[in-house]
Amino acid sequence: MRILGYSFFSKAISSSFIKEHQGTGSLIKIIKECTLTSFALHRYLYQRQVPIEVAKQSWKEVTYEVFSKRYFTIQWKYKLLDL
């Protein structure tokens, strides 16, 4: 993921796709999930006028690897319900 000027560029791979293919022997691997700490992601949110404290409540940072290259992204936090 790179920030160039005021534009935000990222590989278009959804987090659901990553989760779906994790552990199936594919080339996509989740490295870590954490609170939003990346300067680049903070800047991305700032440019879009999203308060960091609000973002930290709803989103998390995910670092993943695709074809031996590392990327990071913002992912919605979610909880599975026991019904």
N, C-alpha and C positions, 0 to 999 in steps of 0.2 A: 504494500500500500504506500502510495506516495502522495504528497500534497504539492501541487504545482500551482503557484500563484494563488488564486482564489478558488480553484477547482479541486475536487476530490476524486481521485482515481483509485480503483480497487478491482481485483479480480471478481467477476460476477459469479460467485459460488455461494449459494444460500447456506445458512447455518443448518437448516433442516436436511439439506443434501449431505452436508458433512456428517451430521449425526447418523443419518441413514446408512452411510457407507463406512462408518468407523467400525473397526474390528472385522471387516469382511475381506481383509487381505488387499484392500485397495491402497492407492498411493496417497490418500488423504488421512492425516493424523492430527488429532487435537493435542496440542502441546500443553496449554494451560488455560484456565478460566479464572478471572480475578476481577476485582473492582476496577473501574476506569482509572488507569495510571499513566497511559501513554500521552506524551505531550502532543503528538500529532492528532490523537482522537480528541483531546481537550480543545485543541485549536479548531478542529472540525466543528465541534459542538458550539464553540464560541462564535464562529463565523455564521452559524445558523441561529444564533441567539437563543440557544438552549442552556439554561442555567446548569452548571456542573452538578450541584446538589440534587436537582430534580433528575438529571440523567442517571446519577449513581443509584437512585431508588428504583429505576425502571430497567436499566441496561447494565450489562457487564462487558468486559473486554475478553475476547477469545483470541488466542494465538494458535494458529494451525499451520500445518505443512502440507504442501501440494507439490508433487514432483520434486522433492528435496529443496523447495524454496519455502521460506517462512513468511507468513502474512499475519496481520492482526485485523480485527474487525470489532464492531459493536454488535451485541446480540441482546435481544429482549430477554429479561429474566422471566422465567415461567415456573409454575409449580404444577405437578401432576396431582389431580384430585383422586382420592380414594372414594369411589362410589359404591 
